[in-house]
Structure formats: C-alpha cells, structure tokens
Amino acid sequence: MQLIKLDAIDSTNSYLKSILQHSNAPDFTVVVAKKQIQGRGQMGTTWVSEEGKNLTFSVLKKILNFNIQDQFLLNICVSLAIYDTLNVMQIPDLKVKWPNDILSGTNKICGVLIENVLSGKKIQSSIIGIGLNINQLSFNNLPNVSSLKLILGKQFDLDEVLLTLIDNLKNTFLKLSEKKVEELKDLYLKTLFRKDKPSTFKSENEEMFTGIIRGISKEGKLLVEIEDEILKEFGLKEVKLLY
C-alpha cells in the first residue's frame, strides 16, 4: 500500500485521479488529507470536515475489466468494509443507508463517493472517497450528523482507524475477486437501514409517499414496495428516504 499524506488539498479524489493520469499508481494507493477545501459527496453535495479531526481520504482500487452494470458491487464492498471497522469499535446501532451512507442510529457518521475510470463498458479502476467523522464535536447545527467521539465519548487515533479500514477494504474486495457475490449482497441487505419497515420517501418531483424497502436490484437500484404490493425500482436521483 502506498500512503500519501497531505496537509491540505482541494479534493483527495481529484488528487488521486491526477496521479492516476500521470503515473502507474499501485493498487490501494491511499491519499489522506488533514483538510479538504472542496470535499465532495454524492450528487454534487459538499463534504464539510474540521481540519485534523476526521478521516478524509481516497483509495485507488484497480479492477481490470469489471462490468459497468455490476458497479453497485463496489458500493457494497466499501459499505461493508466501513461497517466492519466501526462494528469492531463497538459503534452502536450501525446501518447502511442506501446507497452507502453509514449511520449510527439515525445519525450519519460516514459518507462515500466512488468515481470509476472506464474503458468502453468496463471499469478499469475506481477511486473511492471516504469521509468518516471521528473526533469532531460540532457540525454547525447540521441535522442527523454525528462522530465517533460524540457517540462513545473518547478520542480516536486517526492513523489506527485508517489502517484498519484499509485492511477491511482489502478483505471485502478479496471476497469479490473470489466471486462471493451472493455472500456480499446478503451481508449488505442485513445492514440496510429501514429494510422491511414502512418508511416515508420523497420523489424527484418532491412528492411524498410511503413504502417498504425490500432490497436492491442487480444494478443497485432501491426496491420499494408501494401500494397494492407493487415493487418499484428507484435510482439515486429518483428518490430520497426521509427519516
């Protein structure tokens, strides 16, 4: 593993992408920054993190000729690696909020942004950006956000958490390489937030509706049972699960 530590950068994903364009970076190259000026989340959101208090890093995963239609398996691997890391640390009531936010109770403690490098319809490599709230105590009144220190009341060593998380990433991707796809999917579904519970959603047209999460499609879409036991698929921009 090649580990690159930076004091400040616009985005670790962007920095790692630049490295990949100009050199043959090894698998599991990691770029970690004390401060991200333009940290990014899902769907163009901004990831805000207090300098030196949390983990903001990106990991290069080389996956030769991985089919683009199976890209949600990457989300599954990353989510499970983070879940396993935090579970050993005894973070309570852990869940994965589709597609890959990590929650303790109803509070978000970790976000993921995966960007793929394609060749045709094949994924050649993935840049996995992870923001994990660790020692930060204030989030400027952001709703439903927490940190490991707020939850457990103690300080954590950032490097120790990082190395454990990378080891768990390697383990989950090893399962993927060994074709243990169904095992990974089953583990993901067991951790899925609000699965099999009546929940409230908001559509892309801002309309509210109720439904029950029943699973994930092969393409990674959310399977929601709505009225009259109709099962409907929703993509990332098509629905928002409300608390």
N, C-alpha and C positions, 0 to 999 in steps of 0.2 A: 504494500500500500504506500503510495506517495502522498504525503500530507503537506499541504501548503497553507501556512498561517499568515493572515493579513490583518493589519490594524483597521483599515477602512477600505471599502470598495463600493462601487455603485450596486452591484448585484453579484453574488457568488456564482449564480447560474450563468450570467453573461461572461464573467471572467473565465469560467471553465470552458464555456463554448469557444471563447477566443483561443485558449490553449489548444483545444482540440483541432482548430482550424490551422494552427501553425506548427503543430508537433504531434508525434505519435504517443500521446499520453497513455500510460498503462491503465489496465482495468482497476477500478476502485481508487482512482486518483481522487483525493478529497481536498476541497478548498473551504477553509473556515475563516470567518471574519469576525472581529470584535464588534465592528459597526458596518451596517449596510445602509447606504444613502438612498438607494432605490430598490429596496427589497420588494419582491413581488409575490402575490398569492394567486389563487385561482381566479380566472375570468377578469384579469386586469386589476384586481384589488391590490392594496399596498400592505406589506407586512411590516408592522412597526415593532421595533425591539430596542430596549435600552442597552446602550453600549456596555459590553463586557459582562452582562448579566445572564445572557441566554446563549443558546447554540443557534447560529445561523450559518449553514454550510451547504455545500453541494457535493454530490458524489457522481463520478463517471462510471456507468455500467455499460460495458461493451457486450452487445448481443448481436452476433452475426446472423443475418437472415431471419430475424424474428418477424412473424406476420403481423402487419399493422392491425388486422381485425382482432388480434388477441392482445392488444396493448393494455387492456384493463388488468391483465395478469401482473403487470408491473406495479399498478396501484395496490393490488392485493399483497404482493411481496413486501413492498415498502411499509404498508399499513401494519402488517403482521410483525415486521421487524421492530417497529416503534412500540407496538403493543407489548411484545415480549420483553423489551427493555424496561418499560415502565411497570409492567406486571411484577417483575423480579424486585423492583424498587418499592413494591407494595403501595403503588398509587391506587386509591380505591375507585371502584365503580367505573372501570375503563370500558370504553366503547369506541367503535369506529363509526363516525357519521359520514355516510356516503358522500363523495367517493373515498376520501382519505383524510378527513379531519379526525384528530384524536381527542376524545373528551374524557374528563373525569366528572361523573355525574352529568350535568348539562353544560359544563364549562369547557371551552376549547383550550387545550394546552399545547397543541401542535398542529401545524399546517404543512402541506406538501404541494410542491409544484414540479411536475415531471414534464420535461421537454425532450422530444425524440428527434434524432437525426436520421432522416430517411434516405433510402436509395430505392426508387421505384415504390413498390408497396411493401418493402421490407424495412424494418428498423435495424439500423446498423449499430446505434448506441443510444443511450439515454442519459440525460443529465437530471439528476434527482435533487431538487432543492428542498431542504427541510429547515423549518423554524420551530424550535422547541423552547417554550417558556420555562426557565429553570429557577433563577434567583431573583427575578424581577418582582417587586411588591405592589407597584401601582401601574394601572393601564389606562389612565386618563378617562375613567368612567366608561370604558368600553364594556358593553353588556356581555355576559356569559364568557368571560375570559379569565383564566387563572394561570398559576405557575406551580411547579413542584414545591417551591418553598412556601407559598401560600397554603398549599394543601397539607404538607407534612410538617411545616414549621422548622425546617432546618436547611442549612446551606449545603449545596452540592458542588462537587468538583467537575467543572465543565469537560476537561480532558477525559476524565474517567467515564463519564456518561457517553461522550463521543465514541470512544474506542469500543465500548460495549455495544453501542448501536451499530457500528460498522460491522462488528463480528456477527451480530444478528442478521444484518442485511446479507452478508455472505452466506449464512445458513439458509435463509429463505430462498435466495437465488440458486443455491445448490439444489434445493428441492425442485425448483422449476426446471433446472437442467436435467434432473433425473426423472422428469416427466410426472412428477407427483402433483399434477394439476388439480385433480379432484380433492385431494387432501388439503391443498391450499385454499380452494374455494370453500370447502366445508368449515375450515377454521375461520375464514373471513366472515362467513354468514353467522357463525356463533358469536362474533363480536359486534355485529351490526346494530347500530343504535336504532331503537324503536321498531325492530323487526317483530312482526306479528302483533303489533299493538295499534289500535286506532289512533291516527295522527292527523294533524292539520297541515295542509300544503298550500302553497301559493303558485299559481301557474305563471307562465311568461306574460300573460295578459293581465296579471295582478288579480286574478280571480281566486278566491279561497275555496277549497274543497277538502273533504275528509276521505281518508283511505287507509289501507293497511299495507305496509311494506312486506312483500312476500319473498323477495330475493333479488338477484342480479342476473341480467341476460348475459349471453356469451360475449356480447360487445361491451358489457359493463353498464348497461342502462338499468335504471331502477325499476323494478317490477312492483307496481302498486295495484292492489285490489280495490276497485272503486265500487259504486253501487251495482246491485244485481250480480255480484261476484264476477264482474268483468275485470280481467287483468290487463293493465295498460303499461307500456314502456315509456320512460321519460329519460331524455338526455340531460346533460349537466345544465344547459341553459334553459331547459324547458320547465323545470320545477324547483321549488325551494321548500325544504322541510322546515316548518316552524316549530318552535319549542312548545 
